[in-house]
Amino acid sequence: MELRVGTSVLGPDGQRYRVARIDKGFDPNQPRDDHGRWTSVGGSLGGNIPAFLSMVADTQGGRPSVDKFVLEHGRGYPTDAGSYVGGEVHLCYKNASLAVIADDSLTYVEGYIDVHGVPIQHAWTVNKSGVVRDVTLRDGKGIRGYFGVPIKTRYMERAILDAGVYGVLTHNQTQRLSAADPREVIQR
């Protein structure tokens, strides 16, 4: 069946709905979870995060923003069986910063995780192969993707010391970030 505006479709709740609009990039063959909800599982590494960031950036006009920076310079990251190291809950920026300072084989990454389709700001580390080593979360339940910017350790340390708080891509850092040369910020 070709999906078009006005087409009647069966929703995950068993009710019939009329398609009012089709968003750009919509894929009717996108996988669904056990409850019939759309999911990014099996999709891109970043889950639904790039689409979310694009939508947010569109609302901000020409103003610089953290979300635009992440969209422009971020990428998805893979996980594996060793990705979930765990640490002090609710302190992802601190946990990831301290892990990178203690182990120079890790890179600090800040951006978003897709949890059950909801983008949440988060910080984590990646190993030399670019695989997630999340030093805050103990398991990957509900996580559908990681999408973020790898930050140079030196820039991360300066930003933390200057701001007096952990976190590089926080909204109070927009001014500093927009003035910086991305080559000084982003770890390649």
N, C-alpha and C positions, 0 to 999 in steps of 0.2 A: 504494500500500500504506500502510495506517495503521500508524504505529510505536507499539507498546505493549510493556509489560514482558512478557517471554517470547517475543516475536517473534524469529525467526531472521533475521539480516542477513548480508550478504556484506561482509567487512572489506576495507580497501585492500590487504591482503596476499593476498587471494583465499581466505582461510579463512572458514568460517561461524561466527558468534557469536550467542549469545542475549543479548537486551537484559535487563540486570539491573535497571536503573533509568533514568529519564529525568530529567535535571537541569532545573530550572526555567529557562526561557529557551532551551532547546535548540531549534534549528531544523534539522530533517533536510535541508532544502534549502540549508543554508549551503554556500557554494562550497568546492571542494577545490583544492589546488595540483596541480602536475604529477605528484606521487607519490601522489595520492589522500588526502592528509592534509587534515583540516578546516583552513580558513583564514578570515581575516576580510577578505581582499581583496574589495573591492566592498561591504563592510559599513560599519560606523560608522567615523568618523575616528579614534577611539581604539583601534581593533582590539579585542582581548579584554581590555584593561586594566580597564575598569569592572567586569567580572565578577570578575576576579582580586581587585581591591581590595575588592569587596563580600564575597567569601569570607574574605579576611584580616580585615576589620573584624568579621565575625561571630565570629571566634575570640578577639577582644580584649575582648569584653564591653563594659562602659561606660567603659573606660579611654580617655583621649585618645591618639591616635596620628597619626603623619604620614600613614599610609595612609587613615585616616578623613577627614583634612583634604583630601587630594587627591581622594578620592571625592566629598566634599561640595562642594568649590569648583573642581574641575578641569573641563576640557572637552577635546574632541578638536580637533586642529589639522590643517589641510590642508597639503599640500606641492605644490610645482610644480617646473619645470625648474631654477630657481635656488636650491632649498632646501638643497643640500649644498655648503657653502662649504669645509669642511675646516679642520683646525687641528691642534694638538698632540694626539696620541692619548692616551686615558685621562685627559684633563684637562678633561672637559666643563664642570664647575662653574666652573673658572678661566677657560676660554675664553669661555663665555657671559657671565660677570660682566664680564670686561675688554671684551668687545665692546659691551655695553650702556653701560658707563662712557664708552667712546670715541665711541659713536654714539647720541645721544638719540632717534633715530627707531626704535630697537629696544626691545623689551620682553623682560626676562628671564623664562623659564618653566622651572619645575622640576616633574618628575613621572616619567613612565615612557614608554619606547618599547616597542612590541611587535615583537620580532625573531624571526621564524619562530614566532610564537605564544608566546614567552617574554617576560614583562614584565621590563624592566631599568630601574633607576633612571637618570635622565639629566637633563641641563640643556641648554637650547637657547635661541634667541631667536626672536622673531617680528617681522615688519615691521608697519607701521601698518595693513595690511590683515588682519593676523592669520595670515599665511602663514609657515610654518617657515623659518627661516634657521639651519641647524645648523652652527655654527662649529667643530664637532669632526669630524663624519663627512664623508667625501669622496664617498660615494654612498649611495643608498637601498636597496641590495641587501638583501633579507630583511626590510626594515622594513614593517610592516603598519599602523602607527598611532602617533601621538603623543598623549598624554593628560597634561595637567599644569595647574598653577596659574600664572597670570601674576602676577609679584611686582613690587611697586613698587620702583624703583631705590633710593630712600632706605632702605627696610626691608632690602633685600638688602645694601647697604653697611654698615649698622649690625650686621646679623647676622654678616657676615664679620669685621668688626673685633672684635666682642665674643667670637666663638668662636675667632678666630685661624685659621680654615680656610674655604675656599670651600664654598658650599652652604648653602641656607636650610632645606630640608625634610629634613635628615638626622635620624636618630633621636635624636641627642644634642641636638636643638633642640626636642623635643616639649614640654618644660616651657614654654619661651619662646613657642612657637607657641600652646599652649592658653591662655596668659594674654593673648595679644594680641587686639585687636579686628580681625576680618577686614578691616574697611575700611581699616586702617592697613597691611595686608599685601598685599592683592590689588589689582592694577592693573585697573581696569574699562575 
